[in-house]
Amino acid sequence: QVQLVESGGGLVQAGGSLRLSCAASGRTSSSYVMGWFRQAPGKEREFVAGISWTGGSTPYADFVKGRFTISRDNSKNTVYLQMNSLNVEDTAVYYCAAQYGSTWYWGDVSKYNYWGQGTQVTVSS
């Protein structure tokens, strides 16, 4: 089992920045890739960004390219999402998730094995 705990959410004005963290514990291993998703009220959960174990693969959703950066510190079993130039449309609950296996399905919610509880990000105008 893998436990994921997100932190760093909050209220920020449009144009501001936040840094989310996701700490993993339990049976973590190098076969896990990590993803960040978000879900706004009344909408489906959507992929934001992902990162492989080495950090060599970091796909992003088009709507965050150039604004968000995903990174990881394997010594701390932690993944980060630096969010800059936030706008009102970024308001959502942000979740981190872990996927194990040799083939990665970055944007497929059903392929992720473990999820955190989510952290609220609210961007005011």
C-alpha positions as CSV (number, residue, x, y, z in Angstrom):
1,Q,0.0,0.0,0.0
2,V,1.0,3.5,-0.7
3,Q,-0.3,6.5,1.2
4,L,-0.3,10.0,-0.4
5,V,-0.8,13.2,1.5
6,E,-1.1,16.6,-0.3
7,S,-0.5,20.0,1.2
8,G,0.1,23.5,0.1
9,G,-3.4,24.5,-1.1
10,G,-5.1,27.7,-0.2
11,L,-6.5,31.0,-1.3
12,V,-4.5,33.2,-3.7
13,Q,-5.3,36.1,-5.9
14,A,-5.2,35.8,-9.7
15,G,-1.7,36.1,-10.9
16,G,-0.3,34.6,-7.7
17,S,1.6,31.4,-7.0
18,L,1.2,28.3,-4.9
19,R,3.4,25.2,-4.4
20,L,1.7,21.9,-3.7
21,S,3.4,19.0,-2.2
22,C,2.6,15.3,-2.2
23,A,4.3,13.1,0.4
24,A,4.3,9.4,-0.3
25,S,4.8,6.6,2.3
26,G,4.5,2.9,2.4
27,R,5.5,0.6,-0.5
28,T,7.1,3.3,-2.7
29,S,9.4,2.0,-5.4
30,S,11.0,3.1,-8.6
31,S,8.2,1.6,-10.6
32,Y,5.8,4.4,-9.6
33,V,5.1,7.4,-11.7
34,M,3.2,10.3,-10.1
35,G,0.5,12.5,-11.4
36,W,-1.4,15.6,-10.4
37,F,-5.0,16.0,-11.2
38,R,-7.7,18.5,-10.4
39,Q,-11.4,18.6,-10.1
40,A,-13.6,21.6,-10.2
41,P,-17.2,21.6,-8.9
42,G,-19.5,19.9,-11.5
43,K,-16.6,18.8,-13.7
44,E,-14.7,15.6,-14.2
45,R,-11.3,15.0,-12.7
46,E,-8.6,16.1,-15.2
47,F,-4.9,15.5,-15.7
48,V,-2.6,18.4,-14.9
49,A,0.9,17.0,-14.9
50,G,2.9,13.9,-14.4
51,I,6.5,12.8,-13.6
52,S,8.4,9.6,-14.0
53,W,10.7,8.3,-11.3
54,T,13.8,9.9,-12.8
55,G,12.1,13.0,-13.7
56,G,13.0,12.4,-17.3
57,S,9.4,12.4,-18.4
58,T,7.1,15.3,-17.4
59,P,3.9,15.6,-19.5
60,Y,1.6,18.6,-18.9
61,A,-1.9,19.4,-19.8
62,D,-2.0,22.2,-22.4
63,F,-3.8,24.6,-20.1
64,V,-0.9,24.6,-17.6
65,K,2.1,24.6,-19.9
66,G,4.5,27.4,-19.1
67,R,2.7,28.1,-15.8
68,F,3.0,24.9,-13.8
69,T,6.1,22.9,-13.1
70,I,6.2,19.4,-11.6
71,S,9.2,18.0,-9.8
72,R,10.1,15.3,-7.3
73,D,12.6,14.7,-4.6
74,N,13.0,10.9,-4.3
75,S,15.1,11.2,-1.1
76,K,12.0,12.6,0.5
77,N,9.4,10.6,-1.4
78,T,7.8,13.9,-2.3
79,V,6.4,15.4,-5.5
80,Y,5.8,19.1,-6.0
81,L,3.6,21.2,-8.3
82,Q,4.7,24.8,-8.6
83,M,1.8,26.8,-9.9
84,N,2.5,30.3,-11.2
85,S,0.3,32.9,-13.0
86,L,-2.8,31.3,-11.4
87,N,-6.2,32.3,-12.8
88,V,-9.8,31.8,-11.6
89,E,-10.2,28.8,-13.9
90,D,-7.4,27.0,-11.9
91,T,-9.8,26.8,-8.8
92,A,-10.3,23.2,-8.0
93,V,-9.4,20.4,-5.6
94,Y,-5.9,19.1,-6.6
95,Y,-5.1,15.5,-6.1
96,C,-1.8,13.6,-6.5
97,A,-1.8,10.0,-7.6
98,A,0.6,7.1,-8.0
99,Q,0.6,4.6,-10.9
100,Y,2.8,1.5,-11.0
101,G,3.7,-0.6,-14.0
102,S,6.0,-0.5,-17.0
103,T,3.5,1.3,-19.3
104,W,2.4,4.7,-18.2
105,Y,-1.1,6.1,-18.9
106,W,-0.6,9.6,-17.8
107,G,-4.1,11.1,-18.3
108,D,-6.2,8.0,-17.5
109,V,-7.7,8.3,-14.0
110,S,-8.5,4.7,-13.9
111,K,-4.9,3.6,-14.3
112,Y,-3.7,5.3,-11.1
113,N,-3.5,2.9,-8.2
114,Y,-3.4,5.3,-5.2
115,W,-4.8,8.7,-4.6
116,G,-4.4,11.4,-2.0
117,Q,-7.3,13.1,-0.2
118,G,-6.9,16.3,-2.2
119,T,-6.1,19.9,-1.4
120,Q,-8.3,22.9,-2.2
121,V,-6.9,25.7,-4.4
122,T,-9.0,28.8,-4.7
123,V,-8.0,31.7,-7.0
124,S,-9.8,34.9,-6.5
125,S,-10.2,37.6,-9.1
